[in-house]
Amino acid sequence: MAQASAGDVARRAHTTVEDLAGRIGLVRDAAEAAGRARDAVGVATQICYVAFGSAAQVRAAEEELCERWAGIPHRPLDRSPYLLLGSPAQMAVALAERHESYGLERISLSEEGGITRRTAGPAPLLPGGAAPTGLSAQQ
């Protein structure tokens, strides 16, 4: 069981937004072939880990995730649909991209990975000058 769990974590670390968009395309094709609407199946993603801060702080979180969570050599993880990394503005852009790429309708946050805020002080504004709302952080 532990081996299967480790394999699932590594798969999540290596999966990209583009990979997941391709898989969702297969689901939509199957729905259509079965006579259902292409969007008959909704898309939700569980976010395993969220880290925000400076570029250097997010890279440190990425390195830690690779080593401790996925057990893989360091690699950029910003394309993983199961992670949100960067500034709040970058996260907003990433979520919008995921919605556009594969119809992401909702996310859930895992209690296992947690939310890590790597900076002190107020969170930066989102695109358009909006302040992030409903964002809690664990120091």
N, CA, C and O atoms as CSV, one atom per row, in Angstrom:
chain,resi,resn,atom,element,x,y,z
A,1,MET,N,N,0.814,-1.192,0.000
A,1,MET,CA,C,0.000,0.000,0.000
A,1,MET,C,C,0.861,1.260,0.000
A,1,MET,O,O,0.549,2.231,-0.691
A,2,ALA,N,N,1.945,1.243,0.777
A,2,ALA,CA,C,2.830,2.408,0.834
A,2,ALA,C,C,3.456,2.676,-0.525
A,2,ALA,O,O,3.644,3.829,-0.913
A,3,GLN,N,N,3.784,1.596,-1.255
A,3,GLN,CA,C,4.371,1.758,-2.585
A,3,GLN,C,C,3.368,2.403,-3.541
A,3,GLN,O,O,3.733,3.268,-4.338
A,4,ALA,N,N,2.106,1.982,-3.460
A,4,ALA,CA,C,1.075,2.562,-4.316
A,4,ALA,C,C,0.889,4.036,-3.992
A,4,ALA,O,O,0.741,4.861,-4.895
A,5,SER,N,N,0.897,4.370,-2.703
A,5,SER,CA,C,0.751,5.764,-2.286
A,5,SER,C,C,1.914,6.604,-2.788
A,5,SER,O,O,1.708,7.714,-3.280
A,6,ALA,N,N,3.129,6.091,-2.672
A,6,ALA,CA,C,4.316,6.809,-3.159
A,6,ALA,C,C,4.235,7.001,-4.664
A,6,ALA,O,O,4.610,8.055,-5.178
A,7,GLY,N,N,3.750,5.990,-5.373
A,7,GLY,CA,C,3.594,6.101,-6.823
A,7,GLY,C,C,2.565,7.153,-7.202
A,7,GLY,O,O,2.745,7.872,-8.185
A,8,ASP,N,N,1.481,7.249,-6.427
A,8,ASP,CA,C,0.455,8.251,-6.693
A,8,ASP,C,C,1.005,9.651,-6.471
A,8,ASP,O,O,0.717,10.562,-7.247
A,9,VAL,N,N,1.789,9.827,-5.424
A,9,VAL,CA,C,2.381,11.135,-5.148
A,9,VAL,C,C,3.330,11.526,-6.280
A,9,VAL,O,O,3.286,12.660,-6.756
A,10,ALA,N,N,4.180,10.608,-6.711
A,10,ALA,CA,C,5.101,10.904,-7.810
A,10,ALA,C,C,4.332,11.240,-9.084
A,10,ALA,O,O,4.715,12.145,-9.825
A,11,ARG,N,N,3.244,10.506,-9.340
A,11,ARG,CA,C,2.412,10.800,-10.517
A,11,ARG,C,C,1.856,12.216,-10.439
A,11,ARG,O,O,1.870,12.946,-11.430
A,12,ARG,N,N,1.367,12.605,-9.271
A,12,ARG,CA,C,0.822,13.953,-9.105
A,12,ARG,C,C,1.905,15.006,-9.321
A,12,ARG,O,O,1.642,16.052,-9.915
A,13,ALA,N,N,3.109,14.741,-8.849
A,13,ALA,CA,C,4.204,15.702,-9.009
A,13,ALA,C,C,4.596,15.855,-10.474
A,13,ALA,O,O,4.987,16.943,-10.896
A,14,HIS,N,N,4.498,14.785,-11.253
A,14,HIS,CA,C,4.895,14.824,-12.664
A,14,HIS,C,C,3.764,15.224,-13.605
A,14,HIS,O,O,4.021,15.605,-14.747
A,15,THR,N,N,2.522,15.145,-13.146
A,15,THR,CA,C,1.384,15.511,-13.997
A,15,THR,C,C,1.351,17.017,-14.199
A,15,THR,O,O,1.551,17.782,-13.256
A,16,THR,N,N,1.099,17.437,-15.425
A,16,THR,CA,C,0.998,18.861,-15.739
A,16,THR,C,C,-0.450,19.228,-16.041
A,16,THR,O,O,-1.305,18.360,-16.216
A,17,VAL,N,N,-0.701,20.507,-16.096
A,17,VAL,CA,C,-2.026,21.006,-16.486
A,17,VAL,C,C,-2.384,20.442,-17.859
A,17,VAL,O,O,-3.526,20.049,-18.096
A,18,GLU,N,N,-1.410,20.404,-18.753
A,18,GLU,CA,C,-1.659,19.890,-20.108
A,18,GLU,C,C,-2.020,18.406,-20.077
A,18,GLU,O,O,-2.904,17.971,-20.814
A,19,ASP,N,N,-1.342,17.621,-19.228
A,19,ASP,CA,C,-1.659,16.195,-19.095
A,19,ASP,C,C,-3.108,16.003,-18.644
A,19,ASP,O,O,-3.853,15.202,-19.209
A,20,LEU,N,N,-3.484,16.759,-17.614
A,20,LEU,CA,C,-4.838,16.618,-17.079
A,20,LEU,C,C,-5.876,17.079,-18.099
A,20,LEU,O,O,-6.952,16.488,-18.192
A,21,ALA,N,N,-5.570,18.117,-18.858
A,21,ALA,CA,C,-6.485,18.570,-19.912
A,21,ALA,C,C,-6.701,17.460,-20.938
A,21,ALA,O,O,-7.816,17.271,-21.423
A,22,GLY,N,N,-5.641,16.728,-21.267
A,22,GLY,CA,C,-5.780,15.600,-22.201
A,22,GLY,C,C,-6.657,14.499,-21.632
A,22,GLY,O,O,-7.478,13.928,-22.349
A,23,ARG,N,N,-6.493,14.196,-20.354
A,23,ARG,CA,C,-7.321,13.162,-19.715
A,23,ARG,C,C,-8.781,13.585,-19.657
A,23,ARG,O,O,-9.677,12.773,-19.893
A,24,ILE,N,N,-9.021,14.847,-19.343
A,24,ILE,CA,C,-10.402,15.341,-19.294
A,24,ILE,C,C,-11.007,15.306,-20.700
A,24,ILE,O,O,-12.204,15.065,-20.858
A,25,GLY,N,N,-10.183,15.546,-21.710
A,25,GLY,CA,C,-10.659,15.432,-23.096
A,25,GLY,C,C,-11.150,14.024,-23.394
A,25,GLY,O,O,-12.152,13.853,-24.087
A,26,LEU,N,N,-10.452,13.007,-22.877
A,26,LEU,CA,C,-10.894,11.618,-23.059
A,26,LEU,C,C,-12.237,11.367,-22.380
A,26,LEU,O,O,-13.097,10.673,-22.922
A,27,VAL,N,N,-12.407,11.939,-21.189
A,27,VAL,CA,C,-13.687,11.800,-20.468
A,27,VAL,C,C,-14.799,12.466,-21.263
A,27,VAL,O,O,-15.890,11.909,-21.386
A,28,ARG,N,N,-14.538,13.641,-21.800
A,28,ARG,CA,C,-15.553,14.356,-22.588
A,28,ARG,C,C,-15.896,13.586,-23.867
A,28,ARG,O,O,-17.060,13.518,-24.263
A,29,ASP,N,N,-14.876,13.006,-24.511
A,29,ASP,CA,C,-15.120,12.189,-25.712
A,29,ASP,C,C,-15.976,10.972,-25.367
A,29,ASP,O,O,-16.888,10.631,-26.119
A,30,ALA,N,N,-15.695,10.314,-24.241
A,30,ALA,CA,C,-16.476,9.144,-23.821
A,30,ALA,C,C,-17.914,9.530,-23.508
A,30,ALA,O,O,-18.841,8.794,-23.843
A,31,ALA,N,N,-18.106,10.681,-22.867
A,31,ALA,CA,C,-19.470,11.143,-22.577
A,31,ALA,C,C,-20.234,11.362,-23.877
A,31,ALA,O,O,-21.388,10.954,-24.003
A,32,GLU,N,N,-19.593,12.000,-24.831
A,32,GLU,CA,C,-20.229,12.269,-26.123
A,32,GLU,C,C,-20.538,10.963,-26.863
A,32,GLU,O,O,-21.610,10.827,-27.451
A,33,ALA,N,N,-19.609,10.009,-26.838
A,33,ALA,CA,C,-19.823,8.716,-27.493
A,33,ALA,C,C,-20.982,7.954,-26.855
A,33,ALA,O,O,-21.636,7.147,-27.514
A,34,ALA,N,N,-21.234,8.212,-25.576
A,34,ALA,CA,C,-22.336,7.551,-24.864
A,34,ALA,C,C,-23.649,8.316,-25.023
A,34,ALA,O,O,-24.658,7.956,-24.417
A,35,GLY,N,N,-23.634,9.376,-25.843
A,35,GLY,CA,C,-24.851,10.131,-26.082
A,35,GLY,C,C,-25.140,11.196,-25.035
A,35,GLY,O,O,-26.247,11.730,-24.983
A,36,ARG,N,N,-24.171,11.504,-24.214
A,36,ARG,CA,C,-24.341,12.536,-23.193
A,36,ARG,C,C,-23.661,13.819,-23.645
A,36,ARG,O,O,-22.889,13.815,-24.604
A,37,ALA,N,N,-23.944,14.897,-22.964
A,37,ALA,CA,C,-23.277,16.169,-23.261
A,37,ALA,C,C,-21.796,16.045,-22.927
A,37,ALA,O,O,-21.434,15.340,-21.986
A,38,ARG,N,N,-20.935,16.721,-23.687
A,38,ARG,CA,C,-19.489,16.649,-23.442
A,38,ARG,C,C,-19.126,17.109,-22.036
A,38,ARG,O,O,-18.156,16.627,-21.451
A,39,ASP,N,N,-19.896,18.033,-21.501
A,39,ASP,CA,C,-19.591,18.543,-20.164
A,39,ASP,C,C,-20.475,17.910,-19.087
A,39,ASP,O,O,-20.699,18.508,-18.034
A,40,ALA,N,N,-20.975,16.705,-19.350
A,40,ALA,CA,C,-21.847,16.019,-18.395
A,40,ALA,C,C,-21.125,15.673,-17.094
A,40,ALA,O,O,-21.756,15.557,-16.044
A,41,VAL,N,N,-19.830,15.511,-17.163
A,41,VAL,CA,C,-19.033,15.189,-15.980
A,41,VAL,C,C,-18.289,16.456,-15.558
A,41,VAL,O,O,-17.536,17.030,-16.344
A,42,GLY,N,N,-18.503,16.887,-14.317
A,42,GLY,CA,C,-17.830,18.074,-13.800
A,42,GLY,C,C,-16.388,17.770,-13.432
A,42,GLY,O,O,-16.019,16.613,-13.233
A,43,VAL,N,N,-15.583,18.809,-13.343
A,43,VAL,CA,C,-14.165,18.648,-13.037
A,43,VAL,C,C,-13.832,19.378,-11.731
A,43,VAL,O,O,-14.063,20.579,-11.589
A,44,ALA,N,N,-13.290,18.624,-10.800
A,44,ALA,CA,C,-12.814,19.176,-9.533
A,44,ALA,C,C,-11.399,18.667,-9.305
A,44,ALA,O,O,-11.042,17.581,-9.759
A,45,THR,N,N,-10.606,19.444,-8.610
A,45,THR,CA,C,-9.234,19.056,-8.303
A,45,THR,C,C,-8.975,19.275,-6.822
A,45,THR,O,O,-9.371,20.289,-6.247
A,46,GLN,N,N,-8.305,18.305,-6.219
A,46,GLN,CA,C,-7.863,18.484,-4.843
A,46,GLN,C,C,-6.463,19.080,-4.870
A,46,GLN,O,O,-5.541,18.502,-5.446
A,47,ILE,N,N,-6.313,20.236,-4.247
A,47,ILE,CA,C,-5.017,20.884,-4.144
A,47,ILE,C,C,-4.322,20.298,-2.919
A,47,ILE,O,O,-4.802,20.437,-1.794
A,48,CYS,N,N,-3.202,19.652,-3.148
A,48,CYS,CA,C,-2.479,18.976,-2.064
A,48,CYS,C,C,-1.620,19.924,-1.247
A,48,CYS,O,O,-1.371,19.674,-0.067
A,49,TYR,N,N,-1.161,21.019,-1.866
A,49,TYR,CA,C,-0.245,21.910,-1.170
A,49,TYR,C,C,-0.305,23.286,-1.807
A,49,TYR,O,O,-0.371,23.417,-3.029
A,50,VAL,N,N,-0.282,24.299,-0.972
A,50,VAL,CA,C,-0.264,25.687,-1.420
A,50,VAL,C,C,0.913,26.378,-0.739
A,50,VAL,O,O,1.066,26.284,0.479
A,51,ALA,N,N,1.737,27.064,-1.508
A,51,ALA,CA,C,2.840,27.839,-0.936
A,51,ALA,C,C,2.910,29.174,-1.657
A,51,ALA,O,O,2.919,29.230,-2.887
A,52,PHE,N,N,2.959,30.248,-0.881
A,52,PHE,CA,C,3.104,31.549,-1.512
A,52,PHE,C,C,4.127,32.384,-0.791
A,52,PHE,O,O,4.317,32.267,0.420
A,53,GLY,N,N,4.790,33.241,-1.567
A,53,GLY,CA,C,5.848,34.094,-1.052
A,53,GLY,C,C,6.688,34.595,-2.205
A,53,GLY,O,O,6.222,34.650,-3.343
A,54,SER,N,N,7.926,34.962,-1.915
A,54,SER,CA,C,8.835,35.423,-2.965
A,54,SER,C,C,9.208,34.241,-3.859
A,54,SER,O,O,8.961,33.084,-3.518
A,55,ALA,N,N,9.800,34.551,-4.998
A,55,ALA,CA,C,10.230,33.489,-5.913
A,55,ALA,C,C,11.204,32.540,-5.222
A,55,ALA,O,O,11.110,31.325,-5.395
A,56,ALA,N,N,12.136,33.082,-4.444
A,56,ALA,CA,C,13.103,32.230,-3.736
A,56,ALA,C,C,12.417,31.366,-2.684
A,56,ALA,O,O,12.779,30.203,-2.506
A,57,GLN,N,N,11.442,31.917,-1.995
A,57,GLN,CA,C,10.734,31.159,-0.967
A,57,GLN,C,C,9.863,30.062,-1.583
A,57,GLN,O,O,9.756,28.965,-1.034
A,58,VAL,N,N,9.255,30.359,-2.705
A,58,VAL,CA,C,8.448,29.345,-3.389
A,58,VAL,C,C,9.357,28.246,-3.932
A,58,VAL,O,O,8.999,27.069,-3.880
A,59,ARG,N,N,10.522,28.613,-4.451
A,59,ARG,CA,C,11.475,27.595,-4.912
A,59,ARG,C,C,11.898,26.693,-3.753
A,59,ARG,O,O,12.014,25.480,-3.928
A,60,ALA,N,N,12.129,27.265,-2.579
A,60,ALA,CA,C,12.491,26.459,-1.408
A,60,ALA,C,C,11.350,25.493,-1.060
A,60,ALA,O,O,11.600,24.340,-0.707
A,61,ALA,N,N,10.118,25.955,-1.157
A,61,ALA,CA,C,8.971,25.078,-0.903
A,61,ALA,C,C,8.916,23.974,-1.948
A,61,ALA,O,O,8.627,22.821,-1.627
A,62,GLU,N,N,9.193,24.331,-3.201
A,62,GLU,CA,C,9.220,23.359,-4.297
A,62,GLU,C,C,10.280,22.285,-4.044
A,62,GLU,O,O,10.019,21.095,-4.221
A,63,GLU,N,N,11.468,22.709,-3.632
A,63,GLU,CA,C,12.541,21.763,-3.341
A,63,GLU,C,C,12.135,20.816,-2.215
A,63,GLU,O,O,12.391,19.614,-2.279
A,64,GLU,N,N,11.504,21.369,-1.193
A,64,GLU,CA,C,11.040,20.554,-0.071
A,64,GLU,C,C,9.957,19.568,-0.514
A,64,GLU,O,O,9.963,18.409,-0.100
A,65,LEU,N,N,9.042,20.023,-1.344
A,65,LEU,CA,C,7.992,19.137,-1.862
A,65,LEU,C,C,8.587,17.991,-2.672
A,65,LEU,O,O,8.184,16.839,-2.515
A,66,CYS,N,N,9.535,18.307,-3.530
A,66,CYS,CA,C,10.171,17.256,-4.339
A,66,CYS,C,C,10.827,16.217,-3.437
A,66,CYS,O,O,10.648,15.014,-3.623
A,67,GLU,N,N,11.584,16.696,-2.461
A,67,GLU,CA,C,12.330,15.779,-1.595
A,67,GLU,C,C,11.422,15.005,-0.650
A,67,GLU,O,O,11.468,13.776,-0.609
A,68,ARG,N,N,10.594,15.724,0.110
A,68,ARG,CA,C,9.836,15.082,1.189
A,68,ARG,C,C,8.502,14.503,0.759
A,68,ARG,O,O,8.099,13.452,1.258
A,69,TRP,N,N,7.809,15.167,-0.157
A,69,TRP,CA,C,6.470,14.720,-0.554
A,69,TRP,C,C,6.548,13.693,-1.678
A,69,TRP,O,O,5.966,12.612,-1.589
A,70,ALA,N,N,7.275,14.046,-2.735
A,70,ALA,CA,C,7.277,13.200,-3.927
A,70,ALA,C,C,8.459,12.246,-4.004
A,70,ALA,O,O,8.401,11.259,-4.739
A,71,GLY,N,N,9.535,12.516,-3.259
A,71,GLY,CA,C,10.700,11.652,-3.309
A,71,GLY,C,C,11.383,11.649,-4.665
A,71,GLY,O,O,11.872,10.619,-5.129
A,72,ILE,N,N,11.410,12.822,-5.295
A,72,ILE,CA,C,12.024,12.947,-6.621
A,72,ILE,C,C,13.070,14.053,-6.577
A,72,ILE,O,O,13.028,14.906,-5.691
A,73,PRO,N,N,14.018,14.051,-7.534
A,73,PRO,CA,C,14.964,15.171,-7.612
A,73,PRO,C,C,14.203,16.472,-7.873
A,73,PRO,O,O,13.102,16.454,-8.424
A,74,HIS,N,N,14.791,17.586,-7.479
A,74,HIS,CA,C,14.108,18.871,-7.676
A,74,HIS,C,C,13.774,19.098,-9.139
A,74,HIS,O,O,14.571,18.840,-10.041
A,75,ARG,N,N,12.582,19.584,-9.327
A,75,ARG,CA,C,12.114,20.019,-10.648
A,75,ARG,C,C,11.032,21.047,-10.414
A,75,ARG,O,O,10.407,21.039,-9.353
A,76,PRO,N,N,10.786,21.930,-11.363
A,76,PRO,CA,C,9.697,22.888,-11.184
A,76,PRO,C,C,8.355,22.148,-11.062
A,76,PRO,O,O,8.099,21.187,-11.787
A,77,LEU,N,N,7.520,22.605,-10.150
A,77,LEU,CA,C,6.224,21.966,-9.925
A,77,LEU,C,C,5.054,22.894,-10.240
A,77,LEU,O,O,3.902,22.553,-9.975
A,78,ASP,N,N,5.342,24.053,-10.799
A,78,ASP,CA,C,4.295,25.045,-11.031
A,78,ASP,C,C,3.250,24.600,-12.049
A,78,ASP,O,O,2.174,25.195,-12.108
A,79,ARG,N,N,3.527,23.583,-12.845
A,79,ARG,CA,C,2.563,23.095,-13.839
A,79,ARG,C,C,1.698,21.959,-13.302
A,79,ARG,O,O,0.836,21.450,-14.019
A,80,SER,N,N,1.917,21.553,-12.045
A,80,SER,CA,C,1.097,20.491,-11.461
A,80,SER,C,C,-0.279,21.042,-11.115
A,80,SER,O,O,-0.379,22.050,-10.417
A,81,PRO,N,N,-1.349,20.395,-11.594
A,81,PRO,CA,C,-2.693,20.861,-11.264
A,81,PRO,C,C,-3.081,20.582,-9.811
A,81,PRO,O,O,-4.134,21.028,-9.357
A,82,TYR,N,N,-2.245,19.853,-9.085
A,82,TYR,CA,C,-2.530,19.484,-7.700
A,82,TYR,C,C,-1.835,20.395,-6.691
A,82,TYR,O,O,-1.955,20.190,-5.483
A,83,LEU,N,N,-1.110,21.401,-7.182
A,83,LEU,CA,C,-0.372,22.322,-6.331
A,83,LEU,C,C,-0.682,23.750,-6.755
A,83,LEU,O,O,-0.983,24.006,-7.921
A,84,LEU,N,N,-0.608,24.671,-5.816
A,84,LEU,CA,C,-0.677,26.099,-6.125
A,84,LEU,C,C,0.550,26.742,-5.517
A,84,LEU,O,O,0.733,26.732,-4.299
A,85,LEU,N,N,1.391,27.302,-6.372
A,85,LEU,CA,C,2.645,27.893,-5.933
A,85,LEU,C,C,2.777,29.289,-6.506
A,85,LEU,O,O,2.357,29.544,-7.635
A,86,GLY,N,N,3.359,30.193,-5.734
A,86,GLY,CA,C,3.625,31.534,-6.228
A,86,GLY,C,C,2.919,32.584,-5.410
A,86,GLY,O,O,2.485,32.333,-4.285
A,87,SER,N,N,2.810,33.758,-5.985
A,87,SER,CA,C,2.093,34.852,-5.323
A,87,SER,C,C,0.592,34.596,-5.468
A,87,SER,O,O,0.180,33.807,-6.318
A,88,PRO,N,N,-0.219,35.251,-4.653
A,88,PRO,CA,C,-1.668,35.103,-4.836
A,88,PRO,C,C,-2.111,35.452,-6.267
A,88,PRO,O,O,-3.010,34.810,-6.809
A,89,ALA,N,N,-1.492,36.449,-6.866
A,89,ALA,CA,C,-1.834,36.806,-8.243
A,89,ALA,C,C,-1.495,35.662,-9.205
A,89,ALA,O,O,-2.273,35.356,-10.108
A,90,GLN,N,N,-0.327,35.029,-9.007
A,90,GLN,CA,C,0.055,33.902,-9.858
A,90,GLN,C,C,-0.916,32.732,-9.673
A,90,GLN,O,O,-1.251,32.034,-10.630
A,91,MET,N,N,-1.359,32.529,-8.437
A,91,MET,CA,C,-2.319,31.452,-8.177
A,91,MET,C,C,-3.646,31.725,-8.858
A,91,MET,O,O,-4.262,30.814,-9.411
A,92,ALA,N,N,-4.092,32.974,-8.822
A,92,ALA,CA,C,-5.344,33.340,-9.499
A,92,ALA,C,C,-5.234,33.082,-11.001
A,92,ALA,O,O,-6.166,32.566,-11.617
A,93,VAL,N,N,-4.102,33.439,-11.580
A,93,VAL,CA,C,-3.871,33.199,-13.009
A,93,VAL,C,C,-3.848,31.694,-13.293
A,93,VAL,O,O,-4.432,31.239,-14.276
A,94,ALA,N,N,-3.173,30.920,-12.433
A,94,ALA,CA,C,-3.103,29.465,-12.615
A,94,ALA,C,C,-4.491,28.834,-12.561
A,94,ALA,O,O,-4.810,27.969,-13.377
A,95,LEU,N,N,-5.317,29.258,-11.606
A,95,LEU,CA,C,-6.675,28.703,-11.512
A,95,LEU,C,C,-7.514,29.076,-12.728
A,95,LEU,O,O,-8.287,28.257,-13.227
A,96,ALA,N,N,-7.365,30.307,-13.205
A,96,ALA,CA,C,-8.091,30.723,-14.412
A,96,ALA,C,C,-7.630,29.903,-15.618
A,96,ALA,O,O,-8.447,29.512,-16.452
A,97,GLU,N,N,-6.324,29.642,-15.713
A,97,GLU,CA,C,-5.798,28.830,-16.809
A,97,GLU,C,C,-6.368,27.407,-16.743
A,97,GLU,O,O,-6.737,26.839,-17.771
A,98,ARG,N,N,-6.438,26.841,-15.551
A,98,ARG,CA,C,-6.970,25.490,-15.386
A,98,ARG,C,C,-8.448,25.436,-15.761
A,98,ARG,O,O,-8.916,24.464,-16.355
A,99,HIS,N,N,-9.167,26.482,-15.410
A,99,HIS,CA,C,-10.574,26.546,-15.809
A,99,HIS,C,C,-10.684,26.568,-17.337
A,99,HIS,O,O,-11.506,25.863,-17.923
A,100,GLU,N,N,-9.854,27.376,-17.959
A,100,GLU,CA,C,-9.861,27.493,-19.420
A,100,GLU,C,C,-9.394,26.203,-20.099
A,100,GLU,O,O,-9.978,25.789,-21.100
A,101,SER,N,N,-8.340,25.561,-19.562
A,101,SER,CA,C,-7.748,24.375,-20.183
A,101,SER,C,C,-8.624,23.139,-20.117
A,101,SER,O,O,-8.751,22.409,-21.100
A,102,TYR,N,N,-9.231,22.903,-18.959
A,102,TYR,CA,C,-9.998,21.657,-18.832
A,102,TYR,C,C,-11.310,21.804,-18.074
A,102,TYR,O,O,-11.890,20.811,-17.634
A,103,GLY,N,N,-11.778,23.034,-17.922
A,103,GLY,CA,C,-13.090,23.237,-17.343
A,103,GLY,C,C,-13.157,23.063,-15.834
A,103,GLY,O,O,-14.197,22.675,-15.301
A,104,LEU,N,N,-12.061,23.345,-15.139
A,104,LEU,CA,C,-12.051,23.224,-13.684
A,104,LEU,C,C,-13.219,24.012,-13.104
A,104,LEU,O,O,-13.370,25.206,-13.363
A,105,GLU,N,N,-14.049,23.320,-12.310
A,105,GLU,CA,C,-15.219,23.965,-11.711
A,105,GLU,C,C,-15.032,24.281,-10.241
A,105,GLU,O,O,-15.548,25.284,-9.748
A,106,ARG,N,N,-14.299,23.433,-9.540
A,106,ARG,CA,C,-14.095,23.671,-8.108
A,106,ARG,C,C,-12.811,22.990,-7.652
A,106,ARG,O,O,-12.314,22.052,-8.276
A,107,ILE,N,N,-12.296,23.505,-6.535
A,107,ILE,CA,C,-11.108,22.914,-5.929
A,107,ILE,C,C,-11.423,22.601,-4.466
A,107,ILE,O,O,-12.329,23.182,-3.868
A,108,SER,N,N,-10.669,21.691,-3.922
A,108,SER,CA,C,-10.699,21.456,-2.484
A,108,SER,C,C,-9.253,21.441,-2.020
A,108,SER,O,O,-8.354,21.039,-2.759
A,109,LEU,N,N,-9.044,21.879,-0.800
A,109,LEU,CA,C,-7.706,21.905,-0.240
A,109,LEU,C,C,-7.545,20.739,0.709
A,109,LEU,O,O,-8.408,20.483,1.549
A,110,SER,N,N,-6.449,20.042,0.574
A,110,SER,CA,C,-6.153,18.893,1.420
A,110,SER,C,C,-5.612,19.356,2.759
A,110,SER,O,O,-4.842,20.314,2.829
A,111,GLU,N,N,-6.012,18.680,3.814
A,111,GLU,CA,C,-5.460,18.983,5.131
A,111,GLU,C,C,-4.078,18.368,5.293
A,111,GLU,O,O,-3.330,18.767,6.186
A,112,GLU,N,N,-3.728,17.411,4.454
A,112,GLU,CA,C,-2.446,16.717,4.582
A,112,GLU,C,C,-1.264,17.609,4.263
A,112,GLU,O,O,-0.300,17.647,5.028
A,113,GLY,N,N,-1.316,18.332,3.144
A,113,GLY,CA,C,-0.184,19.138,2.719
A,113,GLY,C,C,-0.116,20.468,3.431
A,113,GLY,O,O,0.952,20.895,3.870
A,114,GLY,N,N,-1.239,21.113,3.545
A,114,GLY,CA,C,-1.300,22.371,4.252
A,114,GLY,C,C,-1.032,23.571,3.381
A,114,GLY,O,O,-0.704,23.470,2.198
A,115,ILE,N,N,-1.187,24.706,4.017
A,115,ILE,CA,C,-0.938,25.985,3.360
A,115,ILE,C,C,0.240,26.611,4.070
A,115,ILE,O,O,0.239,26.740,5.295
A,116,THR,N,N,1.222,26.991,3.325
A,116,THR,CA,C,2.396,27.612,3.907
A,116,THR,C,C,2.569,28.994,3.312
A,116,THR,O,O,2.643,29.160,2.095
A,117,ARG,N,N,2.632,29.960,4.169
A,117,ARG,CA,C,2.928,31.317,3.716
A,117,ARG,C,C,4.380,31.571,4.044
A,117,ARG,O,O,4.779,31.494,5.206
A,118,ARG,N,N,5.164,31.868,3.049
A,118,ARG,CA,C,6.604,32.000,3.223
A,118,ARG,C,C,7.050,33.456,3.389
A,118,ARG,O,O,8.250,33.721,3.450
A,119,THR,N,N,6.124,34.386,3.463
A,119,THR,CA,C,6.515,35.786,3.596
A,119,THR,C,C,5.826,36.410,4.792
A,119,THR,O,O,4.791,35.927,5.252
A,120,ALA,N,N,6.398,37.470,5.284
A,120,ALA,CA,C,5.754,38.252,6.333
A,120,ALA,C,C,5.079,39.446,5.674
A,120,ALA,O,O,5.454,39.849,4.572
A,121,GLY,N,N,4.102,40.000,6.339
A,121,GLY,CA,C,3.437,41.188,5.813
A,121,GLY,C,C,2.210,40.834,5.015
A,121,GLY,O,O,1.882,39.658,4.860
A,122,PRO,N,N,1.530,41.838,4.508
A,122,PRO,CA,C,0.274,41.597,3.795
A,122,PRO,C,C,0.504,40.897,2.459
A,122,PRO,O,O,1.548,41.061,1.827
A,123,ALA,N,N,-0.484,40.119,2.046
A,123,ALA,CA,C,-0.411,39.441,0.756
A,123,ALA,C,C,-0.551,40.466,-0.356
A,123,ALA,O,O,-1.290,41.439,-0.203
A,124,PRO,N,N,0.147,40.270,-1.478
A,124,PRO,CA,C,0.034,41.205,-2.597
A,124,PRO,C,C,-1.366,41.167,-3.206
A,124,PRO,O,O,-2.127,40.224,-2.989
A,125,LEU,N,N,-1.689,42.197,-3.963
A,125,LEU,CA,C,-2.989,42.283,-4.605
A,125,LEU,C,C,-3.070,41.355,-5.806
A,125,LEU,O,O,-2.062,41.043,-6.440
A,126,LEU,N,N,-4.282,40.922,-6.105
A,126,LEU,CA,C,-4.540,40.114,-7.282
A,126,LEU,C,C,-4.575,41.019,-8.506
A,126,LEU,O,O,-4.629,42.241,-8.365
A,127,PRO,N,N,-4.543,40.429,-9.732
A,127,PRO,CA,C,-4.629,41.254,-10.932
A,127,PRO,C,C,-5.870,42.148,-10.860
A,127,PRO,O,O,-6.929,41.704,-10.416
A,128,GLY,N,N,-5.745,43.382,-11.287
A,128,GLY,CA,C,-6.853,44.315,-11.246
A,128,GLY,C,C,-6.955,45.056,-9.923
A,128,GLY,O,O,-7.863,45.867,-9.741
A,129,GLY,N,N,-6.023,44.788,-8.978
A,129,GLY,CA,C,-5.998,45.503,-7.726
A,129,GLY,C,C,-6.872,44.945,-6.634
A,129,GLY,O,O,-6.969,45.553,-5.568
A,130,ALA,N,N,-7.520,43.800,-6.853
A,130,ALA,CA,C,-8.385,43.213,-5.829
A,130,ALA,C,C,-7.545,42.557,-4.743
A,130,ALA,O,O,-6.522,41.933,-5.025
A,131,ALA,N,N,-7.980,42.704,-3.516
A,131,ALA,CA,C,-7.296,42.031,-2.404
A,131,ALA,C,C,-7.805,40.603,-2.307
A,131,ALA,O,O,-8.998,40.369,-2.500
A,132,PRO,N,N,-6.927,39.633,-2.009
A,132,PRO,CA,C,-7.384,38.256,-1.848
A,132,PRO,C,C,-8.327,38.151,-0.653
A,132,PRO,O,O,-8.116,38.798,0.373
A,133,THR,N,N,-9.358,37.340,-0.793
A,133,THR,CA,C,-10.307,37.143,0.307
A,133,THR,C,C,-10.372,35.684,0.638
A,133,THR,O,O,-10.132,34.829,-0.214
A,134,GLY,N,N,-10.701,35.391,1.893
A,134,GLY,CA,C,-10.888,34.010,2.319
A,134,GLY,C,C,-9.615,33.195,2.331
A,134,GLY,O,O,-9.672,31.965,2.318
A,135,LEU,N,N,-8.479,33.841,2.354
A,135,LEU,CA,C,-7.209,33.140,2.316
A,135,LEU,C,C,-6.653,33.057,3.729
A,135,LEU,O,O,-6.361,34.081,4.345
A,136,SER,N,N,-6.508,31.863,4.234
A,136,SER,CA,C,-5.905,31.724,5.553
A,136,SER,C,C,-4.512,31.139,5.377
A,136,SER,O,O,-4.252,30.406,4.423
A,137,ALA,N,N,-3.645,31.460,6.276
A,137,ALA,CA,C,-2.266,31.012,6.149
A,137,ALA,C,C,-1.780,30.442,7.468
A,137,ALA,O,O,-2.163,30.893,8.548
A,138,GLN,N,N,-0.937,29.454,7.351
A,138,GLN,CA,C,-0.286,28.859,8.512
A,138,GLN,C,C,1.157,29.332,8.476
A,138,GLN,O,O,1.856,29.095,7.490
A,139,GLN,N,N,1.610,29.985,9.512
A,139,GLN,CA,C,2.988,30.506,9.532
A,139,GLN,C,C,3.980,29.396,9.746
A,139,GLN,O,O,5.184,29.645,9.791
